[in-house]
């Protein structure tokens, strides 16, 4: 992960638009439902986002995942105090939901995971959503292909 001491970003007209779009396209209500079903404690975090901690299911396998404007994790809030860059990575996913047709992003994201796995043998390297959110910020390895891995 890159520097974990990034300053919080201010709420802007852009994030207000993003928040509204994520409610209208139903991705934030879906994210809140998933978090609630997973037993997470939901708190407002600012910039129109929610942090849902204590999620009890092992799927998806990630330190955090985002649906709409809801960042969900099995970890407690203290985990994120030293991982502000990870929160910024997840915040970028909130923006992606707003501008990639909300819940329609989920099947597109799954397809992107499959393509990345086919090309690189991992779920993130060639996933455009993870690349645009910042691979290093999400604690993902740098891109490489299966062919390059076989050579080394």
C-alpha positions as CSV (number, residue, x, y, z in Angstrom):
1,X,0.0,0.0,0.0
2,X,1.2,3.5,-0.7
3,X,1.3,6.2,2.0
4,X,-1.4,5.5,4.6
5,X,-1.5,9.1,5.8
6,X,-3.6,10.9,3.2
7,X,-5.7,13.8,4.1
8,X,-9.5,13.3,4.0
9,X,-11.1,14.8,0.9
10,X,-13.7,17.6,1.2
11,X,-17.4,17.2,0.3
12,X,-17.8,19.0,-3.1
13,X,-20.6,19.6,-5.6
14,X,-19.1,16.6,-7.5
15,X,-19.5,14.3,-4.5
16,X,-23.0,15.6,-3.9
17,X,-23.9,14.7,-7.5
18,X,-22.3,11.3,-7.0
19,X,-24.3,10.7,-3.8
20,X,-27.6,11.6,-5.5
21,X,-26.9,9.4,-8.5
22,X,-26.0,6.4,-6.3
23,X,-29.3,6.8,-4.5
24,X,-31.3,7.2,-7.8
25,X,-29.6,4.3,-9.5
26,X,-30.3,2.1,-6.4
27,X,-26.7,1.1,-5.8
28,X,-26.5,2.8,-2.4
29,X,-29.7,1.2,-1.1
30,X,-28.4,-2.2,-2.4
31,X,-25.1,-1.6,-0.6
32,X,-26.9,-0.7,2.7
33,X,-29.0,-3.9,2.3
34,X,-25.9,-6.1,1.7
35,X,-24.2,-4.5,4.7
36,X,-27.2,-5.0,6.9
37,X,-27.7,-8.6,5.9
38,X,-24.0,-9.2,6.6
39,X,-24.4,-7.9,10.2
40,X,-22.3,-4.8,9.7
41,X,-22.5,-1.7,11.8
42,X,-23.2,1.2,9.4
43,X,-21.9,4.8,10.1
44,X,-21.8,7.9,7.9
45,X,-18.3,8.7,6.9
46,X,-18.6,12.0,5.0
47,X,-18.6,12.8,1.3
48,X,-22.0,11.1,1.1
49,X,-20.5,7.7,1.9
50,X,-21.1,5.1,4.6
51,X,-18.7,2.8,6.3
52,X,-20.1,-0.6,7.2
53,X,-17.8,-2.5,9.5
54,X,-18.0,-5.9,11.1
55,X,-19.4,-7.6,7.9
56,X,-19.5,-11.3,8.8
57,X,-19.4,-13.1,5.5
58,X,-16.2,-14.2,3.7
59,X,-17.4,-13.2,0.3
60,X,-16.1,-11.2,-1.4
61,X,-12.6,-11.9,-0.3
62,X,-11.3,-8.4,0.2
63,X,-10.3,-6.1,3.1
64,X,-13.1,-3.9,1.9
65,X,-15.6,-3.7,-1.0
66,X,-18.0,-1.0,-2.2
67,X,-21.5,-1.1,-3.5
68,X,-22.9,2.4,-4.3
69,X,-21.7,4.8,-1.7
70,X,-21.3,2.0,1.0
71,X,-17.8,0.8,1.9
72,X,-18.1,-2.6,3.6
73,X,-15.5,-4.5,5.5
74,X,-15.1,-7.3,8.1
75,X,-12.7,-5.1,10.0
76,X,-13.6,-2.6,12.7
77,X,-13.3,1.2,12.2
78,X,-9.9,1.3,13.9
79,X,-8.5,-0.8,11.0
80,X,-9.1,2.2,8.6
81,X,-7.6,4.8,10.8
82,X,-4.2,3.8,9.5
83,X,-5.5,3.0,6.0
84,X,-6.9,6.3,4.7
85,X,-5.5,5.5,1.2
86,X,-7.6,2.3,1.1
87,X,-10.6,4.4,1.9
88,X,-9.7,6.8,-0.9
89,X,-9.5,3.8,-3.2
90,X,-12.9,2.6,-2.2
91,X,-14.2,6.2,-2.5
92,X,-13.2,6.1,-6.2
93,X,-15.4,3.0,-6.5
94,X,-18.3,5.1,-5.2
95,X,-17.8,7.4,-8.1
96,X,-17.6,4.5,-10.5
97,X,-21.1,3.3,-9.4
98,X,-22.5,6.7,-10.0
99,X,-21.3,6.9,-13.6
100,X,-21.4,3.3,-14.7
101,X,-25.1,2.8,-14.3
102,X,-25.3,1.9,-10.7
103,X,-26.2,-1.8,-10.0
104,X,-25.5,-2.6,-13.7
105,X,-21.8,-2.1,-12.6
106,X,-21.9,-5.4,-10.7
107,X,-22.1,-7.8,-13.7
108,X,-19.7,-5.6,-15.6
109,X,-17.3,-5.7,-12.6
110,X,-17.6,-9.5,-12.4
111,X,-16.8,-9.8,-16.1
112,X,-13.8,-7.5,-15.5
113,X,-12.6,-9.8,-12.7
114,X,-12.9,-12.8,-15.1
115,X,-10.9,-11.1,-17.8
116,X,-8.2,-10.0,-15.3
117,X,-8.0,-13.6,-14.0
118,X,-7.7,-15.0,-17.5
119,X,-4.9,-12.5,-18.5
120,X,-3.0,-12.1,-15.2
121,X,-4.1,-14.9,-12.9
122,X,-5.4,-12.4,-10.4
123,X,-8.6,-10.5,-10.0
124,X,-7.3,-7.0,-10.1
125,X,-4.3,-6.4,-12.5
126,X,-6.4,-6.1,-15.6
127,X,-9.7,-5.1,-14.0
128,X,-10.3,-1.5,-15.3
129,X,-12.3,-0.6,-12.2
130,X,-9.5,-1.5,-9.9
131,X,-6.9,0.1,-12.1
132,X,-8.9,3.4,-12.2
133,X,-9.4,3.3,-8.5
134,X,-5.6,2.8,-8.0
135,X,-4.1,-0.6,-7.7
136,X,-1.5,0.4,-5.1
137,X,-4.1,2.3,-3.1
138,X,-6.2,-0.8,-2.9
139,X,-3.2,-2.9,-1.9
140,X,-3.2,-4.8,-5.1
141,X,0.0,-6.0,-6.9
142,X,1.2,-4.2,-10.0
143,X,-0.1,-5.5,-13.3
144,X,1.6,-8.6,-14.9
145,X,0.4,-11.3,-17.2
146,X,0.4,-15.1,-16.8
147,X,3.0,-15.3,-19.6
148,X,5.4,-12.9,-17.7
149,X,4.8,-15.0,-14.5
150,X,5.8,-18.2,-16.3
151,X,9.0,-16.6,-17.6
152,X,10.2,-15.6,-14.1
